[in-house]
Amino acid sequence: MKRLSGWDAVLLYSETPNVHMHTLKLAVIQLDDVPSQGDGPGFGVEQLREVIRSRLYKLDPFRYELIDIPFKFHHPMWRENSEVDLEYHVRSYRVDPPGERRQLDEAVGRIASTPLDRSRPLWEMYLIEGLANGRIAVLGKIHHALADGVASANLLARGMDPHDGTKEERDSYATDPAPSKGELVRTAFTDHLRQIARLPSVMRYTTQGVRRVRKSPHKMSPELTRPFTPPPSFMNHMVDATRRFATATLSLDDVKKTGKHLGVTINDMVLAISAGALRTLLLRYDGNADHPLLASVPISFDFSAERISGNYFTGVLVSLPVDLDDPLDRVRAAHDAAAAGKESNNLIGPELVSRWSAYFPPASAEALFRWLSNKDGQNKVMNIPISNVPGPRERARVGGALVTEIYSVGPLTTGSGLNITVWSYVDQLNISVLSDGKTLQDPHELTDAMVQAFIEIRLAAGLSKELTVVETAMEP
């Protein structure tokens, strides 16, 4: 048994019937080089279950079962080695014909529209069949309380075949007995005493951060000094329970070379591309784009390669220059805003929110998030979350089959009907967009606009508008 950290617990408490807190990891797989099984396909749902069964011993979060504390006396606990019913957790799904990118994206949206069952380990996996060109896809639906982006990437690597061809597998692990109510209350009381003992150090950490901010010669941008007044927009409202999903692929080398040409990072390029695309949609739906948006950009403070669970990140507020018409001005402004956001985050202390979240009272936090999710208004902290996560640098395999693409997206948050998540994979920069049912009827509007925004940046920089075709990726 182990206690959820305060940050993990907050991600659990913030889930409501219309705000689902699972993340999505989508791997597209080429079956051409996998031998067929009799008259059936080379890799089916039973084969996927066998792969997961043989690796459950090292996929620790897949064995975690949520245990609530009586009277909500403390944050819940994970029963670390529970029984896992793979018939329930690993399922098959068939896309509509003709089984191309759009049909896959629509299937992912439908699967994402239902929350996870908290009476079971908080994950599901889908083998998605019916794709064109001899492909299948595996979709992992994992609760954010289990893992952040870095942990998810490490967990994904453990679930895939070792690239050296060796296999270390076993099909069993020791399960833990369920705790008694008395044990839960006693451990909760002991943990509360530990939290009280840590409170002086948390207060010192906070005081030191405030002092650093006051002494800093750099002033925060006006947008970041008003985190409770992000501008209204078409994407900010009470979200509904429907989820729509869209993807697009850019050449990672194209993005790297463009960023190098302009003297900015890949992350700066992602923010500038997002700003250009959101400007297009703001002009289309709101009729104006006259004020920067506030983006929350997750930044991890634990990059351990062995970490496969837990949340060790902070959301850095970044001013998104949607108000600038010139593409190169947007790139420069995105670079400056990202630098200012990171500096402010480092000054105040990257673990500030995470440390204080340990003291959030469970019942009150759940009630607050329920109230906020049903409030007909926008998110009062930011407009949109935008993530950029470095994914695997080497091609992976599942059950011997080559993984050609990997996409990932985080959840929607209260009052924010869009999420943009970018994962790199070998030679690809893979864009994922999640929308609720009210914000965009077709989230490909945003992925198409992001590709176009990248082309506009290249043209303004004097580079070719012709993009490298990523042969391993699905057709646009």
PyMOL commands that set and color helices and strands:
alter all, ss='L'
color gray80, all
select helices_A, chain A and resi 6-13+45-58+60-63+70-72+86-89+101-112+149-159+181-215+222-225+252-262+266-285+327-348+352-357+362-373+444-460
alter helices_A, ss='H'
color red, helices_A
select strands_A, chain A and resi 2-3+22-30+65-67+77-79+90-94+123-129+135-143+243-251+293-300+313-320+384-390+397-398+401-409+418-425+428-436
alter strands_A, ss='S'
color yellow, strands_A
deselect
rebuild
show_as cartoon
